[in-house]
């Protein structure tokens, strides 16, 4: 895969069950208030360390507010060498609305 793929929540759930990592690129306050369970917060401050320590073969799902910013971030992560990168359609807002039990504020 030389490009990212936009996926719906059902596909994201399937990938997470198979071990995909969720990277949340929203601002730190929003991430702290609530995020997809086990999601990693990715910001300009943490990006370098994340890339250095990440398994490039593990599928990566990028999540933002509504599914737009995550697309450019997904494209960037593909350029950094990740094999499978996905952008979550509808972002965290849609996830939270449809899967509140799979969110965490800790």
N, C-alpha and C positions, 0 to 999 in steps of 0.2 A: 504494500500500500504506500503510494507516494503522496497521498493527500489524506486529509481527515474526512470523516463521515459524520453527517448530522444524524442523530438517532433519537427515537422517542423514549419515553420513560420505560416502557415494557422491555425494550432492547437493552436499555441501561441496567435495569434490574437483573437481566440475564447475565450481562457481562460482569456485574458486581458479584453475582453468585459464583461466577467462574474465576474470581480473583482480580478483576480490574480495579485500578486505583482511581478514586475520584479526586480531582484537583479543583478546588473552589477558588475562583479569582476575584470574588467580590471584596469590598473593603473590609478591613479587620473587624470593625464594629458589627457589620452585618453578619459576618462569619461567626463571631462570638455569640450573637443573639440566637442564631439557629443555622444549621447546615445539615447536609445529608450525612447520616451516620458514617463515621470513620473517614470522612473527607479530609484531605490535606489542604491547609490554606496556602495558596500560592500567591506571592506578591513580589514586587521588584526586590524586596529585601531577602526573600527566601528562595527565589528562583534558581540562583547559581548553585546553592547547596542541594536543592532538590534534584537538579539535573545531574550533578556529580554523583549523588548516591542512588539515583533511580535505576531500576532494571528496565532498560530500553525495550525489552521484549514483552513486558507486562502491558496489557491494554490500559490506556489512560483516557478517562472521561473528563472533559473540561466543562465546568459549570459556572455560569455567571448569573445575572439577575433574570434575564428573559431569553437567553439563547443567542444573543448577537455578538457581544464582546468575546464570548468563548470561541467563536469561529476564528477570529484573528489570532487568539492565543493558541488554538489548536494547530493552526497553520505554522506558527512560530515553533511549537514543540516538535512538529514533524521535521522542520529544518534542523532542529537540535539533535535529531537522530532517533527519536521514538518511532517504533514500527507501526503501532496501531493507536491512533488518536481519534477521539470522538468528541463532538460537541453536542451537549444535551439540549435538544429542542425544548423551548419553553423555559429553560433555565430553572433556577431554584424556586421561583415563584410558582411555576406549574407543578414542580415536584412536591412542594410543601402543600399545595392545594389538594393534590391527589394522593399523596403518600405521607400524611403527617406523622404516622407511626414510625416512619423510617427517617425521621429528623432527630437531631440532637443539639442541645445547647451547652454541652459540656466539652 
